[in-house]
């Protein structure tokens, strides 16, 4: 596969991870009305995001690279959007339309060095 094809697959993997997390967030939002703290919600969201991202990314890169990539993507997206774990509108948009150029630019630096050329 070409480097561009691999990059596209990894970005798609992150989008798939976000879609997998969207249903989890809906459940967490309902639970948050009772007793789930924001820290617990955010940690659950992060774990689900990284797990979903990694399951897609390992199809193209090594497991170690996938873990590093997914953690980096989460951190970059969180820097862009401090409300990442609770903003359902944004997640719905990402699932339906994919990343904006700003989001893509933020996470592309997370790709393994060999794929950034």
C-alpha positions as a Markdown table, in Angstrom:
| # | Residue | x | y | z |
|---|---|---|---|---|
| 1 | Unk | 0.0 | 0.0 | 0.0 |
| 2 | Unk | 1.1 | 3.5 | -0.6 |
| 3 | Unk | 1.9 | 5.8 | 2.2 |
| 4 | Unk | -1.1 | 8.0 | 1.3 |
| 5 | Unk | -3.4 | 4.9 | 1.4 |
| 6 | Unk | -2.0 | 4.0 | 4.8 |
| 7 | Unk | -2.6 | 7.5 | 6.1 |
| 8 | Unk | -6.1 | 7.5 | 4.9 |
| 9 | Unk | -6.8 | 4.1 | 6.5 |
| 10 | Unk | -5.4 | 5.4 | 9.8 |
| 11 | Unk | -7.5 | 8.6 | 9.7 |
| 12 | Unk | -10.5 | 6.4 | 8.9 |
| 13 | Unk | -9.6 | 4.3 | 11.9 |
| 14 | Unk | -9.9 | 7.3 | 14.1 |
| 15 | Unk | -13.2 | 8.2 | 12.7 |
| 16 | Unk | -14.4 | 4.6 | 13.3 |
| 17 | Unk | -13.2 | 4.9 | 16.8 |
| 18 | Unk | -15.2 | 8.0 | 17.3 |
| 19 | Unk | -18.3 | 6.4 | 16.0 |
| 20 | Unk | -17.8 | 3.4 | 18.3 |
| 21 | Unk | -17.4 | 5.9 | 21.2 |
| 22 | Unk | -20.5 | 7.9 | 20.3 |
| 23 | Unk | -22.9 | 5.2 | 21.6 |
| 24 | Unk | -20.8 | 4.9 | 24.8 |
| 25 | Unk | -21.1 | 8.7 | 25.3 |
| 26 | Unk | -24.8 | 8.6 | 24.9 |
| 27 | Unk | -24.9 | 5.9 | 27.7 |
| 28 | Unk | -22.6 | 7.9 | 29.8 |
| 29 | Unk | -24.6 | 11.1 | 29.4 |
| 30 | Unk | -27.6 | 9.3 | 30.7 |
| 31 | Unk | -25.6 | 7.9 | 33.6 |
| 32 | Unk | -24.1 | 11.2 | 34.4 |
| 33 | Unk | -27.5 | 12.4 | 35.4 |
| 34 | Unk | -27.2 | 10.0 | 38.3 |
| 35 | Unk | -23.8 | 9.5 | 39.8 |
| 36 | Unk | -20.9 | 9.2 | 37.3 |
| 37 | Unk | -18.4 | 12.0 | 37.8 |
| 38 | Unk | -16.9 | 13.9 | 35.0 |
| 39 | Unk | -13.5 | 12.4 | 35.6 |
| 40 | Unk | -14.9 | 8.9 | 35.4 |
| 41 | Unk | -16.8 | 9.8 | 32.2 |
| 42 | Unk | -13.7 | 11.3 | 30.6 |
| 43 | Unk | -11.6 | 8.3 | 31.6 |
| 44 | Unk | -14.1 | 5.9 | 30.2 |
| 45 | Unk | -14.4 | 7.9 | 27.0 |
| 46 | Unk | -10.6 | 8.0 | 26.6 |
| 47 | Unk | -10.2 | 4.3 | 27.1 |
| 48 | Unk | -13.0 | 3.6 | 24.6 |
| 49 | Unk | -11.6 | 6.0 | 22.1 |
| 50 | Unk | -8.1 | 4.5 | 22.3 |
| 51 | Unk | -9.4 | 1.0 | 22.2 |
| 52 | Unk | -11.5 | 1.6 | 19.1 |
| 53 | Unk | -8.8 | 3.6 | 17.4 |
| 54 | Unk | -6.1 | 0.9 | 18.1 |
| 55 | Unk | -8.3 | -1.9 | 16.8 |
| 56 | Unk | -8.4 | -0.1 | 13.4 |
| 57 | Unk | -4.9 | 1.3 | 13.4 |
| 58 | Unk | -3.2 | -2.1 | 14.0 |
| 59 | Unk | -4.5 | -3.1 | 10.6 |
| 60 | Unk | -1.9 | -0.8 | 9.1 |
| 61 | Unk | 0.8 | -0.2 | 11.7 |
| 62 | Unk | 2.4 | -2.1 | 14.6 |
| 63 | Unk | 0.6 | -2.4 | 17.9 |
| 64 | Unk | 3.1 | -0.2 | 19.7 |
| 65 | Unk | 2.8 | 2.4 | 16.9 |
| 66 | Unk | -1.0 | 2.2 | 17.1 |
| 67 | Unk | -1.1 | 2.8 | 20.9 |
| 68 | Unk | 1.2 | 5.8 | 20.5 |
| 69 | Unk | -0.8 | 7.1 | 17.5 |
| 70 | Unk | -4.2 | 6.7 | 19.3 |
| 71 | Unk | -3.0 | 8.3 | 22.5 |
| 72 | Unk | -1.5 | 11.2 | 20.5 |
| 73 | Unk | -4.8 | 11.6 | 18.5 |
| 74 | Unk | -6.8 | 11.7 | 21.7 |
| 75 | Unk | -4.5 | 14.3 | 23.2 |
| 76 | Unk | -4.5 | 16.5 | 20.0 |
| 77 | Unk | -8.3 | 16.3 | 19.7 |
| 78 | Unk | -8.7 | 17.1 | 23.4 |
| 79 | Unk | -6.5 | 20.1 | 23.0 |
| 80 | Unk | -8.7 | 21.3 | 20.2 |
| 81 | Unk | -11.9 | 20.4 | 22.1 |
| 82 | Unk | -11.8 | 20.3 | 25.9 |
| 83 | Unk | -15.4 | 19.1 | 25.8 |
| 84 | Unk | -14.4 | 16.1 | 23.6 |
| 85 | Unk | -16.1 | 13.5 | 25.7 |
| 86 | Unk | -19.5 | 15.3 | 26.0 |
| 87 | Unk | -20.0 | 17.1 | 22.7 |
| 88 | Unk | -22.4 | 14.8 | 20.9 |
| 89 | Unk | -23.0 | 17.3 | 18.0 |
| 90 | Unk | -19.3 | 17.3 | 17.1 |
| 91 | Unk | -19.1 | 13.5 | 17.3 |
| 92 | Unk | -22.1 | 13.1 | 15.1 |
| 93 | Unk | -20.6 | 15.5 | 12.6 |
| 94 | Unk | -17.3 | 13.6 | 12.6 |
| 95 | Unk | -19.1 | 10.3 | 12.1 |
| 96 | Unk | -21.2 | 11.7 | 9.3 |
| 97 | Unk | -18.6 | 13.9 | 7.5 |
| 98 | Unk | -15.2 | 12.9 | 8.8 |
| 99 | Unk | -12.5 | 15.3 | 10.2 |
| 100 | Unk | -12.3 | 18.9 | 9.3 |
| 101 | Unk | -9.0 | 20.1 | 7.8 |
| 102 | Unk | -8.1 | 21.5 | 11.3 |
| 103 | Unk | -8.7 | 18.2 | 13.0 |
| 104 | Unk | -6.8 | 16.3 | 10.3 |
| 105 | Unk | -3.9 | 18.7 | 10.6 |
| 106 | Unk | -3.9 | 18.2 | 14.4 |
| 107 | Unk | -3.7 | 14.4 | 14.2 |
| 108 | Unk | -1.5 | 13.9 | 11.2 |
| 109 | Unk | 1.5 | 14.7 | 13.4 |
| 110 | Unk | 0.6 | 11.6 | 15.3 |
| 111 | Unk | 1.3 | 9.3 | 12.4 |
| 112 | Unk | 4.5 | 7.1 | 12.7 |
| 113 | Unk | 7.5 | 9.0 | 11.3 |
| 114 | Unk | 7.7 | 6.5 | 8.4 |
| 115 | Unk | 4.2 | 7.6 | 7.2 |
| 116 | Unk | 4.7 | 11.3 | 7.4 |
| 117 | Unk | 6.9 | 11.6 | 4.3 |
